[in-house]
Amino acid sequence: MKILFIYKYANYEPLGLMTLSSVLKNAGHQCLCVDCRFEKNIIKTVKQISPDVIAYSIITGSHNYYRDLNIRLKKELNFLSVFGGPHCTFFPDFINEDGVDVICRGEGEHALLHLINALSNKEDISAIPNLWVKQDGEIIKNEIENLCQNLDEIVFPDRDIVNYYVAYKKMKRRDVITSRGCPYNCTYCFNNANKQLFLSKGKYVRQRSVENVLDELKILKEKYHAKIFHFQDDIFTLNRQWTFDFCNAYKKIIGLPFEVQLRINLLDEEIIKALKDAGCTMALYGIESGNEYIRKNLLKRDISDEQIINAAKLFRKNKIRTMTTNIVGLPDETLEMAMETVKLNIACKPNYAWNSIYQPYPMTQLSAYAIEKGYYEGSTDLFQSSFLYGNSQLKTKDIRKIVRLHYLFSIAVSFPWLLLLVKALIKIPFTGFYQLLFFIHRGWAAVFSLRRISISEIIYFEKRKYFWKERKW
């Protein structure tokens, strides 16, 4: 069987579809991937490939884009369409959309392999766990299977499937996941709803062995010439002993710089020193809100201002660059509360203060609260393709000023002496200009402050866009 994955470049490697590709290739199937961002004519490219199956992984916000693309492709080609990812997990009624043949809920490795094997052998596909199947005008809804408990059993992602594109091939920073799941219940996060969905389906938080992770990293270092690793785990230091064991082995065997995502209440000087000694150059951690009431009662993040500021001091002491994550435009949040988030970030002095406008993602507790309070009507069709920037879906006091603050947020943190000017500017509706400043500062920070991307990588990305060559499939 020939399976085509369709994706759109988002500044990181699509580990989910790459893992699925490895699973299918190991079973003897042919897998290809086209990236919409780097193809001049996506319809023409897909027609040249003529796949048996087209697979998409979608989040709420991107679902409309991929649905519409699939409809266009269905008019030109005969194939089975399979949609997976968080949107299908939480909104399986997506199967009712035109052109959608199959949706996958939950983890897809076993389900997609069973589906493709059944198609290849001309067997019935209607009873495969995790899948909802549209067949003869009827929807067959199958139960979700147990979660994979031993992550070491899962094959490493297929990096070659995207390496035709120079933006991927020349990546110096490679993405890796060492665990699945998060034990915390932040009200804005999908993990809370996910845990309820997979109740009685096995242990939710799972971690690969240190040895298994190191085996993958050795391949990335030797075969793909990785220069730095970014660990995409929700919280890298969930298991304290695992962290120490990993850091000790990593330093001896790999010895490359790496980046991690952390949670403040799981940090102390011993952990931070271990990360630094192993080669950690940058840490991402969530502040989310500078207002303690919002943070503890609305977001369910029981972390104090003192904990956040002390952790920031430890990062600076150990010379680890930091990026904070923050949200403005939250339900019940006032403009003054949003300003508190700016001020707390200024006190922490991160290399970059990443900031998003709150989006009420479906099935989360905070989204339900926003609907209950009348801030939001609950339609997923209102979602933008990116949660990083954009308009708010909420109807709250001063929301337009808060959206403008969102664009100027990181600039105010990087240059605190501009804070009074920012307070004045958010009263003036020059949103387009503020967006431009946002992108300029974000690019500057990525290259010069965080050092997450090099000028050469930007050139590789732009070269693929403007010096496009047709691929012979």
C-alpha positions, 0 to 999 in steps of 0.5 A: 500500500502507498500511504501519503502523509500531508503536513504543513511545516510548523518550525518543528519535526512532525514526530507523530506522523514520522513514528506512524511512517516507521511503523508502516514501513517496518510492515512493508508499506510505502510511505511518503510525505508532502509538506504544503508549505513547500509545494507550489501545487499541492494538488498536482503533487498528490496526483503524481503520487497517486496514493492509496491512503492519505493521512492527516494529523489535525488539531483544532484550528487546523481542521478546517484547512485539512478538511477543505484540502481533502475535499479538493483532493477527493474531486481529483483522486480516488483514495481513502482519507484517514484523519487523526490527532487531538481534534479527532480524539475529542471531536470524533463527529468530524467523521461526518464531514464530506470526504472524511472516510476514517478517523482515529481516536487516541494513539494511532500506531496500532490502529493505523497499522491494522487498517493498512494491513487490512486494506492491503489484504482486502479485509474488513476494516470496520472493527478496528479499535480506535477507528470510526469508519464511514461505510455504506452510509453508516458510521461504525464507532469502535472503542478506544484500546488500551494505551501503550504501556512500554514506550520502548516498544515503539519504533523511532520516528522516520526522519527520512520521510521529510528529509527531501525538504531542505528545511528539515534536512538541514535542521541542526536542532532535532526534536525528541519525546521521552515520555507521554502524558502529564499528571497535572490538571491545568484547566486550559490543557488537553491533558486533563480531558485526555486522562478522563477519556483514557480512564481505565485504559492503562497508566496515562503518564509513561516514560521511555528508558534512559537507554532507549532514548540514548539509542535514538539520540546516537542515531540522530547525532551520527546519521543526521548530524544533529547539533542540538536536541529539543525535548518536547516532553510536557515536563522533562523532569517529572521523574527526578531519579530518571532525570539524574540517570539521564543527565549522567549518561547523556553527558558521557555518551552524547555530549551535545547541547539540549533544550527542555520544557519544565515545571517550576514546582519540580525544580531545585538547584540540584536538578538545574545543576544536573541539567546544566552539567549535562549540556542544557542550554535553554529551558522553557517554563510556564508562568502563564499568568502574573496574577496569583488568583488567576494562576491558582484558582482559574488555571489550577497552577498552584505555584507562587510568585516567589517560586517563579522568581527563585527558579528564574534566579537559579537559571541565571546563576547556572547560565541557562537561557530561558523562555517563559510561556504566558497567556493573556485574554483569559476569562475573568482577566482584566487589563491590569491583571494582564499587566501583572503578567508582563511585570512578573516576566520582567522580574524573571528576566527571561531571554524571551517571553513567549506569549499567546492570546487565550484560545478556549480549546474544546473539552478543557475545563477553562473552555467550559467555564468561558462558555458558562460565563458567557464569554464564548459561544463554543464554536470550534469553527471560530478557531484560527490555525495558530494559537500563537497569535491572533484574535481572541474568541472571548467577549470580555472587558478591554479584550481589544487592548489585551490583544494589542498587549499580546503583540507588544508583550515580549517587547515590553519584557525585553525592554522594560523601559518601554513599559509606559510606552506600551501602556499608552500604545495599547489604547491606539488601534494600530494592530497591524503595526503591532503585529509587525513588531511582534514578528520582528522581535520574535525573529530577533529573539530566536536568532540572537537571544535564545539562539534557537535558530541560525541565519543559515537555517532561515536561508535554507527555509527561504531557499526552498520557498523561492528556489523551488524544484519539482520533485519526481515521485 
